[in-house]
């Protein structure tokens, strides 16, 4: 089972799209964990205790945090917005990365539609 945490800036409906991709994914949200409002460092510290992968659209995160010091993989979706329909195209490529993601690594996915 791969445990995935979706950032609070992502639509909660994405949780179900990731779960549809693989029965091996257990997906939670920051809001569902009651961690909304935690700053990135505190959030990653908390998340690494229970999750394997953190998914966000916060493109500044890699510059604000030393991601290699956390025992969690981070996927940044380089989306033009955080609207659900704009994020759907990222589910498949992100899921493929999640299946082989390595702890402490950063993965960035760019939109095909720009």
C-alpha positions as a Markdown table, in Angstrom:
| # | Residue | x | y | z |
|---|---|---|---|---|
| 1 | Unk | 0.0 | 0.0 | 0.0 |
| 2 | Unk | 1.3 | 3.4 | -1.0 |
| 3 | Unk | 0.1 | 6.2 | 1.3 |
| 4 | Unk | -0.4 | 9.5 | -0.5 |
| 5 | Unk | -1.2 | 12.9 | 1.0 |
| 6 | Unk | -2.8 | 15.7 | -1.2 |
| 7 | Unk | -2.1 | 19.3 | -0.2 |
| 8 | Unk | -5.0 | 21.4 | 0.9 |
| 9 | Unk | -4.7 | 23.5 | -2.3 |
| 10 | Unk | -5.9 | 20.5 | -4.3 |
| 11 | Unk | -9.5 | 19.7 | -4.9 |
| 12 | Unk | -10.6 | 16.8 | -2.6 |
| 13 | Unk | -12.2 | 15.1 | -5.6 |
| 14 | Unk | -8.7 | 14.3 | -6.9 |
| 15 | Unk | -8.4 | 11.8 | -4.1 |
| 16 | Unk | -11.0 | 9.6 | -5.8 |
| 17 | Unk | -9.2 | 9.8 | -9.2 |
| 18 | Unk | -5.9 | 8.6 | -7.7 |
| 19 | Unk | -7.7 | 5.8 | -5.9 |
| 20 | Unk | -9.3 | 4.7 | -9.2 |
| 21 | Unk | -5.9 | 4.6 | -10.8 |
| 22 | Unk | -4.6 | 1.9 | -8.4 |
| 23 | Unk | -6.1 | -0.2 | -5.6 |
| 24 | Unk | -2.6 | 0.0 | -4.0 |
| 25 | Unk | -3.1 | 3.8 | -3.3 |
| 26 | Unk | -4.4 | 5.0 | 0.0 |
| 27 | Unk | -5.1 | 8.7 | -0.5 |
| 28 | Unk | -5.8 | 11.3 | 2.2 |
| 29 | Unk | -6.0 | 15.0 | 2.1 |
| 30 | Unk | -4.4 | 17.6 | 4.4 |
| 31 | Unk | -7.9 | 18.8 | 5.3 |
| 32 | Unk | -9.0 | 15.3 | 6.0 |
| 33 | Unk | -6.1 | 14.8 | 8.4 |
| 34 | Unk | -7.0 | 18.1 | 10.1 |
| 35 | Unk | -3.7 | 19.6 | 9.2 |
| 36 | Unk | -5.0 | 22.6 | 7.3 |
| 37 | Unk | -3.0 | 25.7 | 8.0 |
| 38 | Unk | 0.2 | 24.0 | 8.9 |
| 39 | Unk | 3.2 | 25.7 | 7.4 |
| 40 | Unk | 5.2 | 23.6 | 4.8 |
| 41 | Unk | 8.0 | 22.5 | 7.1 |
| 42 | Unk | 5.6 | 21.4 | 9.9 |
| 43 | Unk | 3.3 | 19.8 | 7.4 |
| 44 | Unk | 6.1 | 17.7 | 5.8 |
| 45 | Unk | 7.4 | 16.8 | 9.2 |
| 46 | Unk | 4.0 | 15.5 | 10.2 |
| 47 | Unk | 3.3 | 13.9 | 6.8 |
| 48 | Unk | 6.5 | 11.9 | 6.7 |
| 49 | Unk | 5.4 | 9.9 | 9.7 |
| 50 | Unk | 2.4 | 8.4 | 7.9 |
| 51 | Unk | 2.7 | 9.0 | 4.2 |
| 52 | Unk | 5.1 | 7.9 | 1.3 |
| 53 | Unk | 4.2 | 10.7 | -1.1 |
| 54 | Unk | 3.0 | 14.3 | -0.8 |
| 55 | Unk | 1.3 | 15.9 | -3.9 |
| 56 | Unk | 1.0 | 19.7 | -4.2 |
| 57 | Unk | 0.8 | 22.5 | -6.8 |
| 58 | Unk | 3.0 | 24.8 | -4.6 |
| 59 | Unk | 5.9 | 25.4 | -7.1 |
| 60 | Unk | 7.8 | 27.3 | -4.4 |
| 61 | Unk | 8.0 | 24.4 | -2.0 |
| 62 | Unk | 11.3 | 23.0 | -3.5 |
| 63 | Unk | 12.9 | 26.4 | -2.9 |
| 64 | Unk | 11.5 | 26.9 | 0.6 |
| 65 | Unk | 12.3 | 23.5 | 2.0 |
| 66 | Unk | 15.3 | 21.1 | 1.9 |
| 67 | Unk | 13.1 | 18.3 | 0.6 |
| 68 | Unk | 15.9 | 15.7 | 0.7 |
| 69 | Unk | 15.9 | 15.9 | 4.5 |
| 70 | Unk | 12.3 | 14.6 | 4.7 |
| 71 | Unk | 11.5 | 10.9 | 4.4 |
| 72 | Unk | 8.7 | 11.5 | 1.9 |
| 73 | Unk | 8.7 | 11.9 | -1.8 |
| 74 | Unk | 7.2 | 15.2 | -3.1 |
| 75 | Unk | 5.4 | 15.6 | -6.4 |
| 76 | Unk | 4.8 | 19.2 | -7.7 |
| 77 | Unk | 2.1 | 19.5 | -10.3 |
| 78 | Unk | 3.0 | 22.5 | -12.5 |
| 79 | Unk | -0.6 | 23.4 | -13.2 |
| 80 | Unk | -1.9 | 26.7 | -14.5 |
| 81 | Unk | -4.6 | 26.7 | -11.8 |
| 82 | Unk | -5.9 | 24.5 | -9.0 |
| 83 | Unk | -9.3 | 24.0 | -10.6 |
| 84 | Unk | -10.3 | 20.3 | -10.6 |
| 85 | Unk | -10.7 | 20.1 | -14.4 |
| 86 | Unk | -7.2 | 21.6 | -14.9 |
| 87 | Unk | -5.7 | 19.0 | -12.5 |
| 88 | Unk | -7.3 | 15.9 | -14.0 |
| 89 | Unk | -4.6 | 15.6 | -16.7 |
| 90 | Unk | -2.0 | 15.2 | -13.9 |
| 91 | Unk | -3.5 | 12.1 | -12.3 |
| 92 | Unk | -2.1 | 9.5 | -14.7 |
| 93 | Unk | 1.5 | 10.9 | -14.9 |
| 94 | Unk | 1.6 | 11.5 | -11.2 |
| 95 | Unk | 0.2 | 8.0 | -10.4 |
| 96 | Unk | 2.9 | 6.5 | -12.6 |
| 97 | Unk | 5.6 | 8.4 | -10.7 |
| 98 | Unk | 4.0 | 7.5 | -7.4 |
| 99 | Unk | 4.4 | 3.8 | -8.1 |
| 100 | Unk | 8.2 | 4.1 | -8.1 |
| 101 | Unk | 8.8 | 7.3 | -6.2 |
| 102 | Unk | 11.8 | 7.4 | -3.9 |
| 103 | Unk | 11.8 | 8.9 | -0.4 |
| 104 | Unk | 13.4 | 12.4 | -0.3 |
| 105 | Unk | 13.1 | 12.9 | -4.0 |
| 106 | Unk | 11.3 | 15.8 | -5.8 |
| 107 | Unk | 9.3 | 15.1 | -8.9 |
| 108 | Unk | 7.8 | 17.9 | -11.1 |
| 109 | Unk | 5.1 | 17.3 | -13.7 |
| 110 | Unk | 4.5 | 20.0 | -16.3 |
| 111 | Unk | 1.1 | 20.4 | -18.0 |
| 112 | Unk | 0.9 | 19.2 | -21.6 |
| 113 | Unk | -1.6 | 22.0 | -22.2 |
| 114 | Unk | 0.1 | 25.3 | -22.0 |
